Amino acid sequence: MFNELRTRLQSFKLDEGLIFLNYVHQATHKQGIDEFIYNFAQENPGTITDFKIEFLSKWLIIESAFTSSSILAPATLNWDNFLQIIQLFDQIDDPITRDPDFQNRNPVEVFIRLAYQQLPGQQRIPLQHFGSAYLIFQEAAARVAGSIGYDLPARFQQISQLSIQEFMQLGFLFFSAGAGQQMRQGLVDQAWLNTARGQGVGLLTEENVEHFLALASSNHETFRQIAAQPLHQVADPNYILYEFNPLKKSPLIQIREDRWVAPNPDLIVDRVTWGIYYDLLDADGTGFTERFGRHIFEEYIGDLLKSVYPDTNIHRERVYGHPERRGPADWVIVEDNVAIFVECKSLIPNLGFVSIADQTAIEQYANRVANAVQQTVGHIAEIQAGEPALQDFADHDSRIIILTFGQIQTVNTVFFQPEIESILSAQGIGTPQYVVFSLQEFEHLLSLVERGVTLVDILDRFRNEPLGEALEPYGDMLADNALPSLVARKGRELIDTFRLSRRPHGDDQ
């Protein structure tokens, strides 16, 4: 079915096809653009998803034989053709179904692949993306720059020729832009840029736009080169459905000399926030990741905790013993008679885990989580054994949070937990009270703590209730507000600044 899908995409004109996919994406998510498409999406959940729009966009860019706007194509990507192609997509099976021994395969690999397909678009909160990313990459990083010998904001500006705030602001402008007669989000052309400059948007200089597009856009030729890199391809073609999509790196596609389209404009937000991590990773490798995980990420978690807890409830890692050791965890939160040990790990699932999620990849991440749990359990044992430097927590019950920068999908499920617990059992460790959260998830939980929910109650629910029911009592609270005020305030401050920059001179409305 995949080869048939590719063949169908060859006959469509590239620019018109991408603009149509952008239209479908917008109409699916926003009422009022196209009531027929919106109602269809509401009545047929799962038929049109962000992942499908991105997948079809990728392969249209790769396969289209009609990449010039001046050449007529034999077919037009319209609603009927789109539905036919979606049907072909839906017939592409997961590779596990082709394994004659699939009944003995670990089912967690399927859940991981599906989760990385479907969930990112459902969980994206632009306010959180801008607020959290700026707080960590700019404010926390600048605060520790001198002590760790790595100035992240300055290094990013050296790479991009833009400050972090300028990069984010330009991303917001392109994200919210609407060119053409329909003023549809994610379409940008030179006429729109000229109008915005004429209205006083000083950031949109030719030089700044050039620097921004160098990072966040590509034409079809560059896109194909990125997709063809061995790192971005799956070795087994059966996993092609989950292969890396260059739209994550270049969400804006140049379809004419003076026009760009984002098939999914939300990817622009991802690119100018968490995409900064990958820019620095590509530039500096472990020179960046070691400083980021050990210092910058940990510093930001402290900022979050201090924003919702009194200082007396928060304890930072201390050095003790001979030879000197670090412990008992990066941060300790005290709630009544419980000490919650927070171990920060800047884990981000790699492409192998996201796209293949085979047993080797699962075991790799299970080992990394288990090692973090083991490390913290060891410190708790030293507390119980009477280590003098750690007696602040001697009379407390304990809970463990392993806090990762990226999200390891399904890690707290009954499918993944046995992988971790079997490793711990082999090391003589029973079943400690631990939960793994990503930064994004942890921020959501801290929004509850800020409103009076105890973190201990939340952790106990994660350990004692089915995963889907753990947060049920707090559903209304999270629907009302899922961000701690520190993140929401910074995100709102940045977005308000970005919006203000779009106003014409003399417009006070």
Sequence and secondary structure as in RCSB ss.txt:
>XXXX:A:sequence
MFNELRTRLQSFKLDEGLIFLNYVHQATHKQGIDEFIYNFAQENPGTITDFKIEFLSKWLIIESAFTSSSILAPA
TLNWDNFLQIIQLFDQIDDPITRDPDFQNRNPVEVFIRLAYQQLPGQQRIPLQHFGSAYLIFQEAAARVAGSIGY
DLPARFQQISQLSIQEFMQLGFLFFSAGAGQQMRQGLVDQAWLNTARGQGVGLLTEENVEHFLALASSNHETFRQ
IAAQPLHQVADPNYILYEFNPLKKSPLIQIREDRWVAPNPDLIVDRVTWGIYYDLLDADGTGFTERFGRHIFEEY
IGDLLKSVYPDTNIHRERVYGHPERRGPADWVIVEDNVAIFVECKSLIPNLGFVSIADQTAIEQYANRVANAVQQ
TVGHIAEIQAGEPALQDFADHDSRIIILTFGQIQTVNTVFFQPEIESILSAQGIGTPQYVVFSLQEFEHLLSLVE
RGVTLVDILDRFRNEPLGEALEPYGDMLADNALPSLVARKGRELIDTFRLSRRPHGDDQ
>XXXX:A:secstr
 HHHHHHHHHTBBHHHHHHHHHHHHHHHHSTTS HHHHHHHHHSTTSS HHHHHHHHHHHHHH SB STTS  SB
   HHHHHHHHHHHHT   GGGG TTGGGS THHHHHHHHHHHHHHHH  HHHHHHHHHIIIIIIHHHHHHHHT 
 HHHHHHHHHSS HHHHHHHHHHHHH EETTTTEETEEEHHHHHHHHHTT TT  HHHHHHHHHHHEEEHHHHHH
HHHSGGGS SSGGGGGGS  GGGT  EEEEETTEEE SSTHHHHHHHTTHHHHHHHHHHTHHHHHHIIIIIHHHH
HHHHHHHHS GGGEEEEEEETTTTEEEEEEEEEEETTEEEEEEEE     HHHHHT  HHHHHHHHHHHHHHHHH
HHHHHHHHHTT GGGGGGTTSEEEEEEEESS  TTTTSTTTHHHHHHHHHHTT    SEEEEEHHHHHHHHHHHT
TT  HHHHHHHHHHS GGGTTGGGHHHHHH  S HHHHHHHHHHHHHHHHTTS TT   
